[in-house]
Amino acid sequence: MALDFREVTLRFDPTSGRTQRESATAVFGSRVRRASAALKGINIGYTNGDHELLRQEVDIDVTTIVNNAVTVAVDFLLRDSSGNIDDPYSGSVEVMVLADVA
């Protein structure tokens, strides 16, 4: 078992009204047998002023492993206490992809 890792950064444009989802692919030097992903860093904020936070979500999933490529998807949400997702928010998420490579 050989362990290798790659970093990917996903960028989220200003959005309101929904949870955002973006994907990125990490490419390794040899075939990937298993993989997992972890949060490395986050930058998230409102684009139209200061708000009290109700909910902040960053959820990372490994969605596919094909030969030497691992695709991850990130769900990204920032919500204030108004009860709606009506304020635009944006940011970025850094993901560390860990793989058992052949």
N, C-alpha and C positions, 0 to 999 in steps of 0.2 A: 504494500500500500504506500503510495507516494501522495503527499498532500501538497497542493498548489493553491494559489489564490490570485484573484484579480479584483481591481476596484472599478466600478462603473458609477457614473453620475447621471442622474435623471433630473431634467429641468421641467418645471411646471409653470406655464404661462398664467397671467392673471385670469382667474375664472371665478364665477359665482354660481350658486344654484345647485351644485352637485359635488360629489366626491370625484376627484380627478384620478385617472389611472394611466400610467406610462410604463413602457417596457424598454429594456436594454439587454444587450447580449454581451457576455464575457467569453472571449475565445482563448482556449488553452493550447499548449504545445502538443498535447496528445489526447487520446480518447478519454472522456470523462465517464467514470463508472457511477459515481454518486456525487451529489452537490447539495450545498446548503448556502443560505445567504443571511447576512447580519447587517444591522444598521451601523454605519461608520460615522455618519454626520448628517446634520439636518440644518436647513435654513428655511424658515417659514415666516410669513408675515402678511399683514393686510396691506393693500396698495392704496387705500383711501383714508388713512388716519388710524387713530388709536381706538381699540375696542377691548372690552373685557372678554376673556376667553371662557367658553363653555366646554368646547371639545376640540382636541387636536388628535389627529389620527395619522399614523404612518404604518402601513402593513405591507410586508415584503413576502413575496411568494416566488419559489422557483417554479416556472411554468413548463419549461421544456429542457431536455438534455438531448442533443443530437450530435453524436460523434464527439468533437472537441469544443462544442459551443453550448453554453448554458444561458438560457433566457430567464430573466427575472422581471416581475411586474410589481409595481408599487402603487398602493392606494393612498391618497394624500388628501387630507381635509383639515380645514381650519374653520371653526364656527364660533360665533359670539353668542351672547346670552339673549339675543332678541327672539330666539325660537325659529329663525329662518337661516338659510345659508345664502344671504342676500348681499354680502359684502365681498368684493373681489379679493382674492388671496393668491399668493404665488410663492415660489421658492425652489429649492433643490434638495435632493436626497442623495447622499453618497452611500453606496452599498458595497460590502465586501463579500465576494463570491468565493466560497471555499469548495475545493473539488478533490475527490479521490481520483487520480489520473493513472492510466495504464503505463 
